[in-house]
Every structure is written in C-alpha cells, then in structure tokens.
Amino acid sequence: EVQLLESGGGLVQPGGSLRLSCAASGFTFSSYAMNWVRQAPGKGLEWVSGITGSADNTYYADSVKGRFTISRDNSKNTLYLQMNSLRAEDTAVYYCAKAERFGERYYFYFDYWGQGTLVTVSS
Amino acid sequence: DIVMTQSPDSLAVSLGERATINCKSSQSVLYSSNNKNYLAWYQQKPGQPPKLLIYWASTRESGVPDRFSGSGSGTDFTLTISSLQAEDVAVYYCQQYYRNSGFGQGTKVEIK
C-alpha cells in the first residue's frame, strides 16, 4: 500500500525558513517523480514543485522560484521542500504527491497524496 | 503559464441527476506526438487530500465509479457525473500537466 507522510509544518515568522519532509513507502520511490502541492485555507490547489526520480530535474512554480528548493534522498525514501524567505501568502497545507510514470517518461498527474502538513507564516 | 478556468464555481444538483463541470485551458494541452490531452480531474472532500478521478482527459482511474466520465480535447474539457450520489458532494478540480502542472480554481458540487 502506497503511503506518503508529510512532516515539518508549523508556525514561522515572515522571512523565516522551514523544511518539510515526506516519507514514502509501498512503492519503488526512486522510480517516480514527486511533487509538492499546496492549498491555502479555504482556497484551491496550487502546484508548487516537482522532481524527477533520479533528481536530475527539478521544476518550480513562479510564485516560489528562488525561495523554495525541492530535493529527495532515495536511500531514505524521503522527499523534501526547503522553504526560505517565507511570506504570509505561503500559509497553506502542503501535500506531497506521487506522479505517474510510463516507461521512461514522467507525467505530473498525481495518483497518491499524503494527508498534508500545515505551514503558517505569521508574526 | 497555462491558466485553467473552471465553470461554474458551484452547482447544486438533485440526487440522481446529471452534474456537468467545464474546464478551459488558456492554450492547448493536446500533445501532437502522442495525440493525448494532458488533463486530469480530481475530487476533494472536506478535510481530505484530493483524489484522482480521470487522467488523459477521459481515462478513469482504477476504482472510480463509472458514473464519472471525462471528455474534451485541446482547450475545452468536461467532467460529467451521470447520476449524482450523496457521496459525490465535493470540490472538483481540473489539472493540466502539459507544462509542469496547474489547477483550475475548483467547482463545488452540492445536493439541491
């Protein structure tokens, strides 16, 4: 059974940093691209970032480019999101999500999601 | 960026009746080399993460009831719930994965 478990959320001041983690199990982690998607309170979904299975390619939404860094440790089956220079508008539940793969191609639609971790940016 | 716009923002449908949600992309999400539309649909219930319903615009995810169907091509897409059940009350999102990823604003479906 595929499981994704996010952690690391919490309250942080504007301008601060936070690192989120997502522990994966139930599938060959290194074979799949992974992503972060966030949802501000009462709002819709916003794709944040993605990373290929071997971590050779990373992708970011314009809203976080230059401030957030996605990474992964395939030996630990764990996905990370380093968030710097946090702003109030980054307040959201952050989900990690597994992307699909056919052959050597990744497709960024998401068949498994974690339960999310809440990040609150406030003074 | 590809902008995804859903309509309506909300709709109320009687039990057993049809619900139709539209999604329009600001540019085509049809990839000519494989003739596939890079469009997915998700269902999100309160307090839960989203659930994948449809991918490639019309392929139903395993375990999804066949009352859910997707159609469309290029820039215009539709999610149809053929006979609304009480458990279908949720917010529905379309998503393009043609260029990175991006979601529509969501459509809230309620019982009339």
gemmi code that builds the backbone of each chain (N, CA, C; Angstrom):
import gemmi

chains = {
    "A": [
        ("GLU", (0.838, -1.193, 0.000), (0.000, 0.000, 0.000), (0.883, 1.257, 0.000)),
        ("VAL", (0.597, 2.138, -0.944), (1.356, 3.389, -1.023), (0.979, 4.285, 0.155)),
        ("GLN", (1.986, 4.803, 0.829), (1.763, 5.768, 1.905), (2.726, 6.928, 1.755)),
        ("LEU", (2.213, 8.118, 1.964), (3.011, 9.334, 1.955), (2.697, 10.097, 3.239)),
        ("LEU", (3.730, 10.393, 4.006), (3.524, 11.031, 5.303), (4.383, 12.285, 5.408)),
        ("GLU", (3.699, 13.438, 5.367), (4.390, 14.716, 5.468), (4.641, 15.091, 6.929)),
        ("SER", (5.698, 15.869, 7.136), (6.007, 16.398, 8.457), (6.816, 17.673, 8.291)),
        ("GLY", (6.956, 18.404, 9.397), (7.800, 19.585, 9.385), (7.062, 20.902, 9.353)),
        ("GLY", (5.743, 20.862, 9.237), (4.984, 22.103, 9.224), (4.962, 22.764, 10.589)),
        ("GLY", (4.483, 24.000, 10.620), (4.394, 24.718, 11.881), (4.264, 26.205, 11.656)),
        ("LEU", (4.423, 26.953, 12.738), (4.327, 28.411, 12.694), (5.715, 29.009, 12.514)),
        ("VAL", (5.862, 29.899, 11.563), (7.140, 30.551, 11.300), (6.884, 32.022, 11.006)),
        ("GLN", (7.831, 32.863, 11.376), (7.684, 34.297, 11.126), (7.993, 34.636, 9.672)),
        ("PRO", (7.418, 35.709, 9.183), (7.764, 36.159, 7.817), (9.270, 36.353, 7.687)),
        ("GLY", (9.790, 35.874, 6.550), (11.224, 35.924, 6.319), (11.964, 34.704, 6.827)),
        ("GLY", (11.273, 33.852, 7.562), (11.899, 32.671, 8.134), (11.980, 31.506, 7.164)),
        ("SER", (12.484, 30.386, 7.680), (12.683, 29.179, 6.875), (12.052, 27.977, 7.550)),
        ("LEU", (11.758, 26.979, 6.735), (11.178, 25.737, 7.234), (11.535, 24.647, 6.232)),
        ("ARG", (11.732, 23.433, 6.714), (11.955, 22.308, 5.809), (10.887, 21.253, 6.037)),
        ("LEU", (10.172, 20.931, 4.959), (9.168, 19.879, 5.011), (9.777, 18.567, 4.536)),
        ("SER", (9.262, 17.481, 5.084), (9.670, 16.150, 4.673), (8.444, 15.334, 4.301)),
        ("CYS", (8.646, 14.359, 3.425), (7.583, 13.437, 3.053), (8.192, 12.040, 2.989)),
        ("ALA", (7.804, 11.194, 3.911), (8.296, 9.822, 3.954), (7.385, 8.933, 3.122)),
        ("ALA", (7.971, 8.222, 2.183), (7.202, 7.403, 1.249), (7.435, 5.920, 1.515)),
        ("SER", (6.401, 5.134, 1.255), (6.520, 3.673, 1.375), (5.495, 3.020, 0.469)),
        ("GLY", (5.735, 1.739, 0.181), (4.779, 0.972, -0.609), (5.008, 0.999, -2.104)),
        ("PHE", (6.072, 1.663, -2.561), (6.412, 1.670, -3.978), (7.907, 1.945, -4.114)),
        ("THR", (8.427, 1.732, -5.313), (9.852, 1.968, -5.568), (10.071, 3.459, -5.734)),
        ("PHE", (10.407, 4.110, -4.630), (10.438, 5.568, -4.554), (11.312, 6.180, -5.649)),
        ("SER", (12.471, 5.619, -5.866), (13.428, 6.223, -6.795), (12.962, 6.179, -8.244)),
        ("SER", (11.924, 5.417, -8.523), (11.438, 5.274, -9.902), (10.404, 6.325, -10.284)),
        ("TYR", (9.963, 7.128, -9.338), (8.849, 8.038, -9.592), (9.193, 9.488, -9.271)),
        ("ALA", (8.709, 10.374, -10.118), (8.775, 11.790, -9.804), (7.835, 12.092, -8.647)),
        ("MET", (8.219, 13.081, -7.872), (7.415, 13.500, -6.727), (7.189, 15.008, -6.786)),
        ("ASN", (6.127, 15.425, -6.151), (5.734, 16.832, -6.224), (5.231, 17.340, -4.878)),
        ("TRP", (5.225, 18.659, -4.770), (4.549, 19.343, -3.672), (3.417, 20.198, -4.233)),
        ("VAL", (2.259, 20.092, -3.613), (1.078, 20.880, -3.968), (0.575, 21.517, -2.673)),
        ("ARG", (0.178, 22.777, -2.730), (-0.295, 23.425, -1.516), (-1.709, 23.943, -1.681)),
        ("GLN", (-2.333, 24.191, -0.530), (-3.709, 24.671, -0.505), (-3.864, 25.657, 0.647)),
        ("ALA", (-4.003, 26.920, 0.312), (-4.238, 27.946, 1.327), (-5.599, 27.707, 1.982)),
        ("PRO", (-5.783, 28.142, 3.210), (-7.044, 27.891, 3.922), (-8.256, 28.369, 3.128)),
        ("GLY", (-9.169, 27.454, 2.856), (-10.391, 27.774, 2.129), (-10.216, 28.051, 0.649)),
        ("LYS", (-9.022, 27.791, 0.123), (-8.732, 28.090, -1.280), (-8.496, 26.825, -2.090)),
        ("GLY", (-8.127, 27.003, -3.353), (-7.908, 25.891, -4.257), (-6.488, 25.344, -4.188)),
        ("LEU", (-6.219, 24.408, -5.085), (-4.921, 23.735, -5.137), (-3.936, 24.542, -5.976)),
        ("GLU", (-2.691, 24.568, -5.531), (-1.615, 25.233, -6.271), (-0.418, 24.296, -6.330)),
        ("TRP", (-0.015, 23.911, -7.546), (1.206, 23.133, -7.703), (2.403, 23.999, -7.318)),
        ("VAL", (3.328, 23.420, -6.560), (4.472, 24.169, -6.058), (5.770, 23.752, -6.747)),
        ("SER", (6.033, 22.441, -6.778), (7.337, 21.997, -7.260), (7.308, 20.510, -7.557)),
        ("GLY", (8.200, 20.073, -8.455), (8.330, 18.666, -8.783), (9.787, 18.287, -8.994)),
        ("ILE", (10.060, 16.995, -8.847), (11.423, 16.496, -9.014), (11.361, 15.105, -9.625)),
        ("THR", (12.232, 14.833, -10.572), (12.251, 13.518, -11.198), (12.822, 12.464, -10.251)),
        ("GLY", (12.678, 11.201, -10.627), (13.071, 10.108, -9.744), (14.527, 10.120, -9.344)),
        ("SER", (15.389, 10.450, -10.306), (16.824, 10.481, -10.034), (17.300, 11.852, -9.582)),
        ("ALA", (16.364, 12.777, -9.448), (16.654, 14.154, -9.008), (17.462, 14.941, -10.023)),
        ("ASP", (17.511, 14.483, -11.267), (18.296, 15.221, -12.257), (17.562, 16.448, -12.795)),
        ("ASN", (16.255, 16.503, -12.568), (15.488, 17.673, -12.991), (14.521, 18.107, -11.897)),
        ("THR", (14.450, 19.418, -11.698), (13.510, 19.997, -10.743), (12.706, 21.089, -11.432)),
        ("TYR", (11.509, 21.323, -10.908), (10.581, 22.257, -11.525), (9.887, 23.044, -10.414)),
        ("TYR", (9.609, 24.330, -10.709), (9.021, 25.205, -9.692), (7.951, 26.102, -10.283)),
        ("ALA", (6.952, 26.395, -9.476), (6.010, 27.445, -9.819), (6.708, 28.795, -9.699)),
        ("ASP", (6.286, 29.753, -10.497), (6.899, 31.087, -10.458), (6.802, 31.711, -9.072)),
        ("SER", (5.736, 31.386, -8.352), (5.488, 32.002, -7.049), (6.517, 31.606, -5.988)),
        ("VAL", (7.248, 30.515, -6.222), (8.209, 30.048, -5.208), (9.632, 29.958, -5.754)),
        ("LYS", (9.809, 30.189, -7.030), (11.123, 30.049, -7.646), (12.117, 30.993, -6.980)),
        ("GLY", (13.285, 30.447, -6.644), (14.310, 31.233, -5.978), (14.197, 31.254, -4.465)),
        ("ARG", (13.069, 30.806, -3.930), (12.867, 30.775, -2.474), (12.760, 29.340, -1.941)),
        ("PHE", (12.165, 28.452, -2.734), (11.967, 27.068, -2.312), (12.922, 26.152, -3.088)),
        ("THR", (13.339, 25.071, -2.444), (14.176, 24.069, -3.099), (13.636, 22.679, -2.798)),
        ("ILE", (13.354, 21.945, -3.858), (12.897, 20.571, -3.700), (14.104, 19.640, -3.825)),
        ("SER", (14.091, 18.569, -3.038), (15.164, 17.581, -3.110), (14.609, 16.247, -2.636)),
        ("ARG", (15.405, 15.216, -2.785), (14.987, 13.898, -2.338), (16.205, 13.090, -1.938)),
        ("ASP", (15.998, 12.128, -1.042), (17.028, 11.177, -0.640), (16.443, 9.795, -0.921)),
        ("ASN", (16.834, 9.204, -2.025), (16.246, 7.920, -2.413), (16.680, 6.789, -1.485)),
        ("SER", (17.797, 6.959, -0.779), (18.212, 5.933, 0.179), (17.312, 5.929, 1.407)),
        ("LYS", (16.634, 7.054, 1.649), (15.728, 7.167, 2.795), (14.264, 7.224, 2.377)),
        ("ASN", (14.007, 7.092, 1.079), (12.624, 7.179, 0.564), (11.931, 8.446, 1.060)),
        ("THR", (12.627, 9.549, 0.992), (12.100, 10.797, 1.550), (12.254, 11.944, 0.578)),
        ("LEU", (11.196, 12.737, 0.489), (11.129, 13.956, -0.315), (11.200, 15.147, 0.629)),
        ("TYR", (11.839, 16.222, 0.169), (11.990, 17.418, 0.998), (11.536, 18.663, 0.242)),
        ("LEU", (11.175, 19.676, 1.018), (10.957, 21.011, 0.472), (11.562, 22.006, 1.450)),
        ("GLN", (12.654, 22.640, 1.037), (13.273, 23.686, 1.830), (12.632, 25.006, 1.436)),
        ("MET", (12.033, 25.675, 2.410), (11.312, 26.918, 2.149), (12.007, 28.059, 2.872)),
        ("ASN", (12.517, 29.026, 2.103), (13.199, 30.194, 2.659), (12.418, 31.462, 2.337)),
        ("SER", (12.759, 32.530, 3.017), (12.122, 33.841, 2.779), (10.604, 33.723, 2.745)),
        ("LEU", (10.069, 33.059, 3.734), (8.632, 32.777, 3.750), (7.803, 34.036, 3.898)),
        ("ARG", (6.646, 34.017, 3.242), (5.727, 35.145, 3.236), (4.372, 34.690, 3.773)),
        ("ALA", (3.539, 35.639, 4.145), (2.209, 35.297, 4.647), (1.428, 34.480, 3.616)),
        ("GLU", (1.618, 34.792, 2.355), (0.874, 34.094, 1.299), (1.349, 32.667, 1.070)),
        ("ASP", (2.395, 32.250, 1.751), (2.830, 30.845, 1.700), (2.075, 29.983, 2.709)),
        ("THR", (1.254, 30.613, 3.538), (0.458, 29.865, 4.507), (-0.487, 28.913, 3.784)),
        ("ALA", (-0.372, 27.633, 4.092), (-1.153, 26.618, 3.377), (-0.904, 25.248, 3.986)),
        ("VAL", (-1.760, 24.314, 3.616), (-1.462, 22.900, 3.806), (-0.620, 22.464, 2.611)),
        ("TYR", (0.499, 21.817, 2.910), (1.391, 21.338, 1.864), (1.261, 19.821, 1.750)),
        ("TYR", (0.909, 19.390, 0.545), (0.770, 17.963, 0.258), (1.954, 17.487, -0.578)),
        ("CYS", (2.450, 16.296, -0.289), (3.327, 15.656, -1.261), (2.478, 14.703, -2.082)),
        ("ALA", (2.865, 14.544, -3.325), (2.052, 13.771, -4.258), (2.968, 13.009, -5.217)),
        ("LYS", (2.584, 11.790, -5.478), (3.352, 10.910, -6.375), (2.839, 11.083, -7.795)),
        ("ALA", (3.765, 11.266, -8.720), (3.390, 11.391, -10.125), (3.421, 10.023, -10.796)),
        ("GLU", (2.791, 9.948, -11.933), (2.732, 8.682, -12.665), (3.923, 8.583, -13.620)),
        ("ARG", (4.221, 7.348, -14.005), (5.318, 7.100, -14.916), (4.929, 5.986, -15.872)),
        ("PHE", (5.242, 6.193, -17.154), (5.087, 5.131, -18.148), (6.397, 5.030, -18.902)),
        ("GLY", (7.055, 3.894, -18.788), (8.369, 3.759, -19.400), (9.337, 4.728, -18.770)),
        ("GLU", (9.993, 5.508, -19.595), (10.985, 6.465, -19.106), (10.407, 7.867, -18.951)),
        ("ARG", (9.115, 8.021, -19.185), (8.503, 9.339, -19.129), (7.708, 9.530, -17.850)),
        ("TYR", (7.843, 10.720, -17.242), (7.052, 11.094, -16.075), (5.897, 11.985, -16.514)),
        ("TYR", (4.789, 11.843, -15.854), (3.632, 12.680, -16.139), (3.122, 13.222, -14.810)),
        ("PHE", (3.018, 14.552, -14.752), (2.717, 15.190, -13.481), (1.225, 15.241, -13.181)),
        ("TYR", (0.565, 14.072, -13.280), (-0.709, 13.948, -12.613), (-0.486, 13.005, -11.436)),
        ("PHE", (-1.302, 13.134, -10.391), (-0.912, 12.602, -9.099), (-1.885, 11.534, -8.614)),
        ("ASP", (-1.388, 10.300, -8.541), (-2.258, 9.194, -8.181), (-2.291, 8.909, -6.686)),
        ("TYR", (-1.305, 9.416, -5.948), (-1.313, 9.256, -4.488), (-0.902, 10.572, -3.838)),
        ("TRP", (-1.577, 10.881, -2.746), (-1.336, 12.109, -1.993), (-1.174, 11.773, -0.511)),
        ("GLY", (-0.361, 12.570, 0.171), (-0.317, 12.487, 1.621), (-1.476, 13.250, 2.240)),
        ("GLN", (-1.525, 13.267, 3.565), (-2.590, 13.974, 4.277), (-2.274, 15.451, 4.465)),
        ("GLY", (-1.047, 15.843, 4.220), (-0.676, 17.249, 4.273), (-0.113, 17.694, 5.616)),
        ("THR", (0.658, 18.781, 5.569), (1.187, 19.399, 6.768), (0.960, 20.906, 6.652)),
        ("LEU", (0.509, 21.514, 7.732), (0.128, 22.928, 7.712), (1.321, 23.818, 8.019)),
        ("VAL", (1.534, 24.785, 7.145), (2.558, 25.811, 7.353), (1.841, 27.147, 7.546)),
        ("THR", (2.127, 27.801, 8.647), (1.536, 29.107, 8.934), (2.650, 30.137, 9.056)),
        ("VAL", (2.578, 31.169, 8.220), (3.579, 32.232, 8.248), (2.921, 33.479, 8.834)),
        ("SER", (3.335, 33.803, 10.031), (2.710, 34.922, 10.740), (3.627, 35.417, 11.849)),
        ("SER", (3.514, 36.703, 12.119), (4.304, 37.276, 13.211), (3.497, 37.269, 14.509)),
    ],
    "B": [
        ("ASP", (2.644, 30.626, -18.606), (1.898, 29.657, -17.802), (0.556, 29.331, -18.460)),
        ("ILE", (0.125, 28.112, -18.302), (-1.192, 27.709, -18.792), (-2.198, 27.957, -17.672)),
        ("VAL", (-3.207, 28.772, -17.965), (-4.231, 29.103, -16.970), (-5.439, 28.207, -17.198)),
        ("MET", (-5.912, 27.592, -16.115), (-7.062, 26.706, -16.166), (-8.256, 27.405, -15.529)),
        ("THR", (-9.366, 27.463, -16.251), (-10.556, 28.149, -15.747), (-11.734, 27.193, -15.762)),
        ("GLN", (-12.337, 27.001, -14.603), (-13.479, 26.094, -14.479), (-14.780, 26.888, -14.413)),
        ("SER", (-15.848, 26.255, -14.887), (-17.178, 26.821, -14.727), (-18.189, 25.704, -14.537)),
        ("PRO", (-19.225, 25.947, -13.704), (-19.362, 27.108, -12.832), (-18.461, 26.989, -11.601)),
        ("ASP", (-18.476, 27.996, -10.728), (-17.748, 27.899, -9.461), (-18.453, 26.945, -8.493)),
        ("SER", (-19.767, 26.862, -8.616), (-20.535, 25.932, -7.790), (-21.806, 25.538, -8.518)),
        ("LEU", (-22.318, 24.369, -8.184), (-23.604, 23.950, -8.734), (-24.295, 23.019, -7.765)),
        ("ALA", (-25.613, 23.087, -7.786), (-26.455, 22.230, -6.948), (-27.306, 21.356, -7.862)),
        ("VAL", (-27.229, 20.061, -7.626), (-27.895, 19.081, -8.482), (-28.708, 18.128, -7.614)),
        ("SER", (-29.867, 17.739, -8.091), (-30.691, 16.775, -7.351), (-30.060, 15.392, -7.408)),
        ("LEU", (-30.282, 14.613, -6.371), (-29.802, 13.239, -6.358), (-30.320, 12.492, -7.584)),
        ("GLY", (-29.407, 11.768, -8.242), (-29.780, 11.004, -9.418), (-29.715, 11.782, -10.720)),
        ("GLU", (-29.531, 13.090, -10.630), (-29.453, 13.911, -11.832), (-28.000, 14.072, -12.287)),
        ("ARG", (-27.827, 14.636, -13.460), (-26.504, 14.800, -14.063), (-25.847, 16.092, -13.597)),
        ("ALA", (-24.543, 16.003, -13.320), (-23.749, 17.194, -12.997), (-22.661, 17.336, -14.055)),
        ("THR", (-22.495, 18.556, -14.545), (-21.508, 18.814, -15.595), (-20.615, 19.976, -15.185)),
        ("ILE", (-19.314, 19.739, -15.233), (-18.323, 20.763, -14.878), (-17.429, 20.977, -16.090)),
        ("ASN", (-17.194, 22.238, -16.405), (-16.378, 22.594, -17.552), (-15.016, 23.124, -17.135)),
        ("CYS", (-14.044, 22.908, -17.976), (-12.676, 23.353, -17.726), (-12.087, 23.827, -19.043)),
        ("LYS", (-11.538, 25.016, -19.015), (-10.936, 25.585, -20.235), (-9.493, 25.966, -19.939)),
        ("SER", (-8.596, 25.568, -20.842), (-7.182, 25.926, -20.686), (-6.845, 27.088, -21.610)),
        ("SER", (-5.885, 27.922, -21.194), (-5.531, 29.120, -21.970), (-4.763, 28.778, -23.246)),
        ("GLN", (-4.245, 27.560, -23.314), (-3.648, 27.060, -24.545), (-3.864, 25.552, -24.609)),
        ("SER", (-3.702, 25.000, -25.777), (-3.988, 23.590, -25.956), (-3.092, 22.721, -25.084)),
        ("VAL", (-3.683, 21.667, -24.503), (-2.917, 20.696, -23.729), (-2.872, 19.359, -24.466)),
        ("LEU", (-3.164, 19.395, -25.758), (-3.077, 18.218, -26.616), (-1.664, 18.130, -27.182)),
        ("TYR", (-0.970, 17.047, -26.858), (0.388, 16.837, -27.331), (0.313, 16.090, -28.652)),
        ("SER", (0.773, 16.719, -29.707), (0.556, 16.187, -31.048), (1.297, 14.871, -31.297)),
        ("SER", (2.427, 14.670, -30.638), (3.235, 13.486, -30.951), (2.575, 12.193, -30.472)),
        ("ASN", (1.750, 12.258, -29.448), (1.056, 11.065, -28.968), (-0.464, 11.211, -28.963)),
        ("ASN", (-0.944, 12.360, -29.423), (-2.385, 12.632, -29.512), (-3.094, 12.444, -28.169)),
        ("LYS", (-2.423, 12.847, -27.108), (-3.027, 12.744, -25.775), (-3.238, 14.141, -25.186)),
        ("ASN", (-4.351, 14.287, -24.506), (-4.643, 15.512, -23.777), (-4.137, 15.380, -22.347)),
        ("TYR", (-3.258, 16.309, -21.950), (-2.613, 16.238, -20.636), (-3.499, 16.943, -19.604)),
        ("LEU", (-4.623, 16.297, -19.298), (-5.659, 16.891, -18.469), (-6.186, 15.843, -17.494)),
        ("ALA", (-6.228, 16.197, -16.213), (-6.731, 15.300, -15.172), (-7.826, 15.990, -14.368)),
        ("TRP", (-8.626, 15.169, -13.697), (-9.677, 15.655, -12.797), (-9.505, 15.019, -11.415)),
        ("TYR", (-9.766, 15.820, -10.387), (-9.658, 15.354, -9.004), (-10.931, 15.716, -8.239)),
        ("GLN", (-11.187, 14.918, -7.213), (-12.277, 15.161, -6.279), (-11.660, 15.402, -4.904)),
        ("GLN", (-12.115, 16.449, -4.219), (-11.635, 16.690, -2.864), (-12.812, 16.901, -1.918)),
        ("LYS", (-12.867, 16.060, -0.905), (-13.885, 16.188, 0.141), (-13.276, 16.917, 1.332)),
        ("PRO", (-14.114, 17.565, 2.173), (-13.580, 18.363, 3.282), (-12.639, 17.570, 4.183)),
        ("GLY", (-11.493, 18.172, 4.491), (-10.537, 17.552, 5.395), (-9.740, 16.420, 4.793)),
        ("GLN", (-9.872, 16.202, 3.494), (-9.153, 15.111, 2.834), (-8.266, 15.644, 1.715)),
        ("PRO", (-7.225, 14.887, 1.356), (-6.449, 15.283, 0.173), (-7.264, 15.004, -1.084)),
        ("PRO", (-6.865, 15.588, -2.185), (-7.553, 15.299, -3.458), (-7.408, 13.830, -3.846)),
        ("LYS", (-8.364, 13.379, -4.642), (-8.366, 12.004, -5.159), (-8.423, 12.071, -6.678)),
        ("LEU", (-7.532, 11.348, -7.326), (-7.513, 11.322, -8.787), (-8.721, 10.564, -9.323)),
        ("LEU", (-9.450, 11.203, -10.237), (-10.604, 10.563, -10.878), (-10.308, 10.159, -12.310)),
        ("ILE", (-9.768, 11.089, -13.082), (-9.626, 10.959, -14.529), (-8.250, 11.491, -14.927)),
        ("TYR", (-7.590, 10.819, -15.869), (-6.372, 11.344, -16.465), (-6.428, 11.135, -17.965)),
        ("TRP", (-5.495, 11.751, -18.687), (-5.573, 11.771, -20.164), (-6.971, 12.201, -20.630)),
        ("ALA", (-7.579, 13.086, -19.887), (-8.871, 13.714, -20.178), (-10.063, 12.781, -20.059)),
        ("SER", (-9.867, 11.475, -20.286), (-11.026, 10.590, -20.316), (-10.775, 9.197, -19.740)),
        ("THR", (-9.583, 8.930, -19.232), (-9.269, 7.613, -18.666), (-9.589, 7.613, -17.175)),
        ("ARG", (-10.500, 6.745, -16.787), (-10.918, 6.676, -15.393), (-9.863, 5.937, -14.567)),
        ("GLU", (-9.514, 6.498, -13.423), (-8.580, 5.842, -12.519), (-9.227, 4.567, -11.970)),
        ("SER", (-8.409, 3.578, -11.688), (-8.904, 2.327, -11.131), (-9.723, 2.569, -9.865)),
        ("GLY", (-10.895, 1.933, -9.799), (-11.750, 2.044, -8.628), (-12.726, 3.196, -8.644)),
        ("VAL", (-12.609, 4.073, -9.618), (-13.535, 5.213, -9.719), (-14.837, 4.746, -10.368)),
        ("PRO", (-15.969, 5.057, -9.773), (-17.254, 4.603, -10.339), (-17.460, 5.099, -11.762)),
        ("ASP", (-18.153, 4.282, -12.556), (-18.299, 4.650, -13.970), (-19.319, 5.764, -14.195)),
        ("ARG", (-19.939, 6.268, -13.147), (-20.795, 7.459, -13.314), (-19.950, 8.716, -13.557)),
        ("PHE", (-18.649, 8.628, -13.292), (-17.735, 9.733, -13.573), (-17.128, 9.528, -14.960)),
        ("SER", (-17.216, 10.548, -15.802), (-16.605, 10.459, -17.115), (-16.015, 11.806, -17.507)),
        ("GLY", (-14.958, 11.749, -18.310), (-14.314, 12.963, -18.798), (-14.317, 12.981, -20.307)),
        ("SER", (-14.402, 14.189, -20.850), (-14.400, 14.341, -22.304), (-13.754, 15.669, -22.666)),
        ("GLY", (-13.541, 15.844, -23.975), (-12.983, 17.088, -24.472), (-11.605, 16.900, -25.067)),
        ("SER", (-11.120, 17.953, -25.717), (-9.810, 17.905, -26.349), (-9.309, 19.319, -26.616)),
        ("GLY", (-8.006, 19.467, -26.641), (-7.420, 20.768, -26.962), (-7.465, 21.738, -25.792)),
        ("THR", (-8.496, 22.571, -25.757), (-8.616, 23.569, -24.687), (-9.906, 23.457, -23.881)),
        ("ASP", (-10.827, 22.616, -24.296), (-12.136, 22.554, -23.639), (-12.467, 21.137, -23.178)),
        ("PHE", (-12.756, 21.027, -21.890), (-12.941, 19.720, -21.274), (-14.157, 19.734, -20.346)),
        ("THR", (-14.695, 18.530, -20.118), (-15.878, 18.384, -19.278), (-15.746, 17.172, -18.387)),
        ("LEU", (-16.132, 17.343, -17.129), (-16.318, 16.215, -16.213), (-17.814, 16.063, -16.003)),
        ("THR", (-18.302, 14.856, -16.205), (-19.724, 14.572, -16.035), (-19.918, 13.516, -14.959)),
        ("ILE", (-20.836, 13.812, -14.043), (-21.303, 12.812, -13.089), (-22.713, 12.453, -13.550)),
        ("SER", (-22.883, 11.246, -14.037), (-24.127, 10.922, -14.757), (-25.345, 10.854, -13.844)),
        ("SER", (-25.144, 10.408, -12.616), (-26.256, 10.274, -11.674), (-25.701, 10.590, -10.281)),
        ("LEU", (-25.915, 11.816, -9.847), (-25.258, 12.302, -8.634), (-25.688, 11.513, -7.403)),
        ("GLN", (-24.709, 11.074, -6.638), (-24.942, 10.392, -5.373), (-24.536, 11.312, -4.216)),
        ("ALA", (-25.043, 11.024, -3.034), (-24.753, 11.875, -1.883), (-23.253, 11.944, -1.608)),
        ("GLU", (-22.556, 10.852, -1.860), (-21.115, 10.819, -1.578), (-20.286, 11.594, -2.602)),
        ("ASP", (-20.931, 12.120, -3.628), (-20.221, 12.900, -4.645), (-20.112, 14.379, -4.277)),
        ("VAL", (-20.733, 14.773, -3.172), (-20.612, 16.163, -2.723), (-19.145, 16.434, -2.397)),
        ("ALA", (-18.570, 17.404, -3.084), (-17.123, 17.645, -3.011), (-16.787, 18.851, -3.867)),
        ("VAL", (-15.509, 19.217, -3.847), (-14.977, 20.189, -4.791), (-14.183, 19.421, -5.844)),
        ("TYR", (-14.376, 19.786, -7.095), (-13.719, 19.109, -8.210), (-12.755, 20.081, -8.893)),
        ("TYR", (-11.565, 19.552, -9.206), (-10.523, 20.361, -9.839), (-10.071, 19.710, -11.140)),
        ("CYS", (-9.870, 20.539, -12.166), (-9.145, 20.057, -13.336), (-7.677, 20.470, -13.184)),
        ("GLN", (-6.814, 19.759, -13.884), (-5.368, 19.993, -13.798), (-4.750, 19.728, -15.149)),
        ("GLN", (-3.885, 20.643, -15.602), (-3.093, 20.378, -16.804), (-1.710, 19.911, -16.377)),
        ("TYR", (-1.175, 18.940, -17.087), (0.206, 18.517, -16.835), (1.006, 18.552, -18.143)),
        ("TYR", (0.568, 19.398, -19.036), (1.252, 19.591, -20.321), (2.572, 20.338, -20.123)),
        ("ARG", (2.523, 21.344, -19.270), (3.719, 22.131, -18.943), (3.775, 22.261, -17.429)),
        ("ASN", (4.706, 21.539, -16.812), (4.705, 21.404, -15.354), (3.304, 20.981, -14.903)),
        ("SER", (2.653, 21.826, -14.099), (1.310, 21.471, -13.634), (0.560, 22.736, -13.242)),
        ("GLY", (-0.756, 22.674, -13.301), (-1.572, 23.799, -12.852), (-3.020, 23.356, -12.726)),
        ("PHE", (-3.692, 23.923, -11.739), (-5.060, 23.520, -11.415), (-6.060, 24.635, -11.744)),
        ("GLY", (-7.278, 24.228, -12.038), (-8.375, 25.171, -12.063), (-8.726, 25.604, -10.650)),
        ("GLN", (-9.640, 26.566, -10.545), (-9.962, 27.152, -9.247), (-10.904, 26.275, -8.418)),
        ("GLY", (-11.465, 25.255, -9.034), (-12.349, 24.341, -8.324), (-13.821, 24.636, -8.573)),
        ("THR", (-14.635, 23.583, -8.532), (-16.084, 23.679, -8.644), (-16.704, 22.896, -7.497)),
        ("LYS", (-17.515, 23.567, -6.707), (-18.152, 22.925, -5.560), (-19.486, 22.330, -6.000)),
        ("VAL", (-19.663, 21.038, -5.755), (-20.898, 20.343, -6.118), (-21.684, 20.012, -4.845)),
        ("GLU", (-22.939, 20.439, -4.831), (-23.818, 20.220, -3.681), (-25.104, 19.558, -4.136)),
        ("ILE", (-25.881, 19.089, -3.158), (-27.173, 18.483, -3.427), (-28.242, 19.574, -3.393)),
        ("LYS", (-29.108, 19.545, -4.402), (-30.217, 20.512, -4.441), (-31.356, 20.010, -3.552)),
    ],
}
model = gemmi.Model(1)
for chain_id, residues in chains.items():
    chain = gemmi.Chain(chain_id)
    for i, (resn, *xyz) in enumerate(residues, 1):
        res = gemmi.Residue()
        res.name, res.seqid = resn, gemmi.SeqId(i, " ")
        for name, pos in zip(("N", "CA", "C"), xyz):
            atom = gemmi.Atom()
            atom.name, atom.element = name, gemmi.Element(name[0])
            atom.pos, atom.b_iso = gemmi.Position(*pos), 0.0
            res.add_atom(atom)
        chain.add_residue(res)
    model.add_chain(chain)
structure = gemmi.Structure()
structure.add_model(model)
structure.setup_entities()
